[in-house]
Amino acid sequence: MKLHRLELEGFGPFLERQSVDFDAFADDGIFLIAGRTGAGKSSVLDGVCYGLYGGVPRYDGSERRLRSDHCGLDDPTSVTVEFSAEGRRWRVTRSPEYERPKRNGTGTTKEPHRATLEVREPEGWTGVAARPVDVAARLDEILGLTQQQFLQVILLAQNRFARFLLAKNDERQALLRTLFGTRSFEQYASALDERRKSAAERLAAEGTEVSTLLGEAERMIADLDTERETGAEDDAPTRVRAEGGTIDRPALTIVERLADVVRGVERAQYRVEAAAHDRAAATATLDAALAAEREATAMHERQVERRAAREHLSTLESDAERIAALREEVVAAAAAEALRAPIEALDRTHRAIAPARAAAETAVRVAAGLGETGLDASSGPTARDDELTTLLARVDAALALEDELAAIEAEAAVRHADVERAERRADDVATRRAGVPTTLAALDERLDRLVDALSRRDVAVAERTEVDRRIDAARDAEKLAEERDTADLTALVRADELRLAVEAWSSLLRRRLAGTAAELAHALIDGEPCAVCGSREHPAPAVGTAEPVTDAEVSAAEDRKNVATERDRLASDASRVARDAHALAAARAGGESLSALLERRERIGETLARAEADVAEHDRLAAERTALLDREKSDAAESERLARELAAARQDLALHAQRADALRTAVLAARDTFPTVRARRRDLTARRDAVRAVSAARIELETCVRAAADARAALDGLLADSIFSHEDEARVALRDATARRRTESAITEHDAALAATRGRLLDLELVLVGAPDDPIDLSPTAAAVREARNAVEAAAAAHAAASAVAARVRDLAQRADAGSAAIARLSEAHAVVARLADTVAGRAPNTRRMALETFVLAAELEEIVDAANLRLDHMSAGRYRLQHTDALAARGAASGLGLEVMDAFTGQCRPPQSLSGGETFLASLALALGLAEVVTARAGGIRLDTLFVDEGFGSLDDETLDLAMRTLDELRQGGRTVGVISHVASMKDQLPAQVRVTATPRGPSVIRQDAAAAAFA
């Protein structure tokens, strides 16, 4: 992975967009990020980490103050990082969550966290993901490192520099696993462990299954032997006693239990053979009993059938007279059937005469009720029908005139109403138009008074916006004043602490000098040269008057002085920043107090409210004037249209009145004495229909009388040729088809049954010659069959049970034998897999408790340590070397990835935690560089082309710092770029390639790069 460019806007101490071009340092290979404390040097690395991971290491576990405090509500906040990975160039842009002004209305709204990821293609930047969750998922795949791992091998941030050196085994393993891609070894161990568990489960399951099979077989054999002991097979040639109750089954092996089961199978098979012999004997006895039963049953059935045939024949012969009567009835019914049609025709004609006569009389009464008399003659109805038809024709012609008259009168009424409505509308429009000029003049006068409302409102809005901005600034100034006072007080306290610490240190130095002189004077010997001046004479030796001061006390006092100095510097900077911030806020407030600004905003609010009310009133009046003008135009057009419609309506009304007078004369003549022509037509129609009904009824009556006479003549002719002497005899002899078929069927069935019964009785008499009349008793043979069948069923059940038991025991024995062989094979396989899985997983017999993945990573760690020692040996002047240790960890913890430090001065190994601050920095830097080199050298691993070191150089003395810088300078080989953050003055001279971060007088910081940056600083 290699960084190319970083852009920051509204982030941390940066307000305006700032850019860092890392590619510009490719030739130098190493560059310095410099600046005063608090200017924002670490914020550059915060931007890199936030762009790639959406988080900042310095704010873990606390409020994420990502958005710059210098940002106004409208200022944006964004971070853009360009980098190369997987052979492609990527660009990620993020914006944190922050408050911004609403686009509509007043107040603020929350701008959500946004993120986009792009890749550079030949045609330009192409989007890959546009949601924070999608960007994070895609970056995880591209980078291959978590945020914590990134901070341990690429961005060595403050307070996190030594994490890899001081990490525990599991933490170091997690990082190395990602860097070297060794998760597959962990998967191998997991797969082997799963195979071990699976083999153990199969072995246990197989053993349980075999034990279950043997237990079931043993229970069945014990039950079988118990039955034999009770006497079921006492005469068997071989006896085997059940021993299930005397043997402790759990103490026997599977092989021993299997041998017992095999012997039980042999006993069960003997029992099956004995049961088969008993079943064959019972079957032979049953066959003989069944044959005897069949013969007795056949004789019994024939005797019963002969008795039944005799009784049936007697019954049939006694029914001969009834059958003869039925035969005569069938002959008479056949003769009467030929007369059925004439008889039914005569009956129909007689039934039709009475209704026809009644209908004719009713028609005459109805016609008389309508005033139609004189219809007795045969020609009367016809002449009257012709007369009424002629009158109806004339009335129908007048009926159309009456309908036309009604329509014209209705239309005239409508026209008259239209004329009246048009006159009223014309009057209304004229009245409305008369008041328009007065109303229009009043509206124009009111609009002239409100013409400046819009400008007054805009001025008030602008004034209120400016006052609101100043109020916010005044409130900030009040808060910042408190912070300024607190910072000033803190600076005074720190300055006093520094003064006391310097005085204490100076006092100790003076005491130490005085004590040193006394020590030297005490060691003087007369005649011997002085160790300081070489004189053999000692005229005035110093005399000690106080307790001597040790080097440790002086060193501790100096440390306290240095700490007080740093605290005083930080407090002074904080006080200056607080004063600058307060002055800036007060300037933004315009020098006015918060109360004055609030009163001013209230007055402006009242003015704005009045102006907005005037604007609303002006808009309403303007709309009302426009509507009034539009309505006046429409009223003028409406007036003209109504005049035209009124003239046309009056003309149409006169024409309709003239036509109605002409039609009314003709219609009155056609009505006669009736109120309407339609009423007279209904009367004439009713009269004509009554006359026609009389004529039709008389014709129907005559037709019925003639039909009755014809039917009587036809019937009398047929009776003369039949067997009947009178019509009534024929009517009595008539039968319907169903009755005739039923009678004929009864005769046929009787004849057939009589013949069949006589033939069957003859056959039975011949077969049963000499046999008694009473049927023989079947109960003895039936009892013999039941006894024989019960015996067969019992024998078959015993044989089936014995066979089932023998088959089941044999099957259980075979399955148990196969399972026993499988257990042996599974046990051997499980032993091999379990030993391998435990060894790979770091369990016994693995005495080092080192898993397979840890073993592989330990080899990688040894290479990392070797690469780190090449630099640590140089930076520590040969004193320190890192060593990989696979010693057992305490309390059973995982081992194999431990680190220790060999101290050449003592010849002893030390834990990394025992190193001082500067020594820890050197060891951590060497280890980080060694880790980066080994990872980069691995084929398929993650290439680390960019490295950042944030602070830590201040803990080194000048000589050690020079060694560390020469070590970093060697990293430029292979195209790697190293960024160093430090405020150490000597590093500015050693690293000419620099990125300088400077705080401006207004507060926000700016970034300058290359030679121009140095001149600016």
C-alpha positions, 0 to 999 in steps of 0.5 A: 500500500502506498499513499499519494495525496491527502486533502483536508477541509474543515477538519481538526485545526484546518478550516480551508482546504489543505493538501499534502502531496506524498508523491512529491517526497518519492525522491527524498524517501523521508520527510518531516512533518514539523510545526509548533505544539498544537499546530496540527501535525498529528491531525495530518495523520488523523486525516489519513486514518479517518479517510481510510477507516472512518475513525481517529486513534486519538479520539478512541473512547471519547468524543470525536471532535473531527469537525474543525471548531473554526467552521461556520455553519455553512463551511464543509468538512471533508477528508480525501485520501488517494492511495495505491493497492492491489495494483490500482489507484483509489480515492476515498472521500469522507465527511463526518456528521455535523450541523448545517443550516436548513435549506428552507426556513430557519434553524439547523439540521444534521448532515449525516456521515457520507463516504464515497470510494472511486478507482482511477480508470483510463477514462477517469475516476469511476465510482465504486461505493457511495454509502459509508457501510459499502465503502468500509466493506470494500476498503476492508478487502482492498487494504487487508488491515484493520485500523488497529493493525494499520496503526501498528505497522504503517501509522505509528501514532502517539501512545501506540508506537510500542504496542507491537513490541509490548503486545501479548501473544494473542494480540501479536498473533492477530496482527501477524495472521492478517499480514502473512495470511496464515489463517489457513493453518488455523483452519487446518487445525480446526479441520483436524479438531473437527475430524478428531471430534467426529472420529470420537463421536463415531467411535462412541456411537458405534460402541453404544450401538453394539452394546445396545444390540448385544443387550437386546440379544441377551434379553431375548435369549434370557427370556427364551431360556426362562420359557424352556426352564418352565417346562415348555421343552423339558424333553429336549435332548440338550439343555442350556441354563440361562446365566443372565442373572448370575453374570455381571454383564458390564464386566464382560468384554464385547467379544465375550458377550458376542460369544454368549449370544452366538450360543443363544442363537443355536438354542433358538434354532433348535426351538424353531425345528421342534415347533415346525414338527408340532405344526405339521402334525396339527395340520394333518389332523385339521385336514381330516376333520375338514373332509368329514365336515364337508361331507356332513354339510353337503348331506344336510344342505340337500335334505334342507333343500328337499324339504323347502322344495316340497313346501314351495310346490304346494304353495304354487299349486294352491294359487292356480285360481288367482292366476286364471282370473288374471289371465281373463283380466289381461284378455279384457284389457287388451280388447278395451285398449282399442276403444281408449282413444275414442272414449278419451276424445268424447270426454275432452269434447264434453269438457270443452263445451261448458267453458265455451258457453260461459265465455260467450255469455261473459263477452255479451255482458261486457259489451253491454256494460260499455253501451254496445247492444243489439249484438244478438243477430249474427251480423250485428258484431261484424257491422259494429266492428267496422263502424268502430274501426272507422272512428278510431282511424279519425281519432288517431289522426287527431291524437298526433295534433294533441301531442304536438299541442302539449309539446308546444305549450310546454316549450312556450312556458320554458321560453317565457321562463328563459326571458325572465331569467335573462332580464334578471341577469342583465339587471344584476350585471349592470348593477355590478359594473356601476360600482367598479370604478369606486372600488378600484380607486379605493384599492389603488390608494391603499396599495400606494401606502404599502408600496415600500413594505417589501424593501422594509422587510428585506432590510429587517431580515438582513439586520436580524441575520447580522444581529443573530451572527453577532449574538452567537459571537457574543455568547461564544465570547462570554464562554471563551472569557471564562476559559481565558481567565481559567487558562491565565490562572493556570499559567500563573500557577504553572509559572510559580511551580516552575520557579519553585522547581528551578530554585529547588534544583539550583539549591541542590546544585549549590549544596552538591558543590559545597559537599563535593569540596568538603569530600575532596578536603577530607581526602587531602593528606599533608605532603600529597598532591591535591587531586584537583590542583596538584599542590602539596600544600593545603592551607584552607581545606573546606569543611562540610556543614550539611548532609551530602547531596546524591546524584539521584536527588539532583537528577530527580530535581532536574526531572521535576524542573523539566516537567514544570518547564513543559507544563509552563510552556503548555499552560502559556500556549493554552493561555495565548490560544484562549486569549486569541479565541476570545479576542476573535469572538469579541471582534465578531460580536462587533464590540457590543454586549449580549444584552444590547444585541438581544434588545436590538434583535427584539426591536428588529423583530418587531419591525420585521413583523410589521413589515411582513404584515404590510407585505402580506396586505400589499400582496392581498390587495394587489390580488384583489385589484387584479381579480376586480379588473378581470371580473369587470371584463367578464361582466362587459362580455356577459352584458352583451351576450345576455342582450343577444339571448333576450332578443332571440328568446322573445322572438321564439316565444311569439312563434310558439304562441301562434302555432299553439292557437292553430292546433288547439281548434282541431284538437277540441273538435276531435275530443268530442265529450272527452277531456282529451283525444287519448281518452276518447281513443281508449273508449273506442278501442275498448268498445271494439275489443268487446264486440270482437270478443263476443264474435270470437266466443260464439265461434268457439262454442259452435266448434265445441258442439260439432266436435262432441257430436263427431266423437260420439258417432265414432265411439258408437261405431267401434262398440258395435264391432267389439266384445263389449255391449255397452260403453261402461263395460269398456271403461271398466275393462281399461287398464294402464300400461303398468298394471297390464305389465305387472299382471302379465309378469305375475302370470309368467313368473308363476308358470316358470317357478312351478316348472322349476320347482317340480324339476328340482324336487325330482332331482333331489328325490333321486339323490336322497333315495333312502335318506331320512326326511329330517336333516342330520346334526352337524355340531359334532363335526363342527366341534372336531374342526374347531379343536383341530384348527385351534391346535394348528393356530397354536402350533403355527404361532409357536413356530412363528414366534420361535422363528422370529426370535431366532431370526432377530437374535441371529440378526442382532448377533451379525450386526454386533459382530460387524459393529465390533470389527468397525469399532476396532478400525475406528479406534485405530483411526481415532488414535491417529487423528486425535494425536495429530489434532492435539499436537497441531492445536497445541495440546498434549503431547505438544509440550510447548502449547504451540499451535500450528499457525503459531509455529508458522508465525513464530518462524515469521517473527524470527525473521522480523526479529532478525531484520529488526536487530540489524537496525536496533544493534546499530541504534543502540550501539550494540547493547540491545538485541531482540530475541524470539522466545517460545518459552511456556507462558504462565497459567496455561496461556498460549505460547510461541510468539514471545519477545525479549531483549538481550542486554549485552551489558549484563548478558541477561534477557529482559522483558520489553516492558523493562526498557526506558522510554528512549530504549522502548522507542528505538526497539519499537521503531526497529521492530516496526521497520523489520515487520514492514520489510518482511511483510513486503518481501513475502510474495502475495503479502501486503506491500507497505510502501508508506510509513509514518512515525508520530513523535517519540524522538524527543526522548533520545539524546543527540547521538542516539537520535543521529543513529535513529535518523540514519536508520530511517534514511536507509528505508528509502531503498525500494521506493518506500516513503517515511513520514516523521512527525517531531518538534525536535529542532535538530531534525529540521536540519537533517530532513530538508523535505518537510511539511510544515503545519502553522497556526495562523493569527486568526486561529486555523492552521495551514499546511505548507510543503517544500522550500516555500514552507521553510520560508513561510515558517 
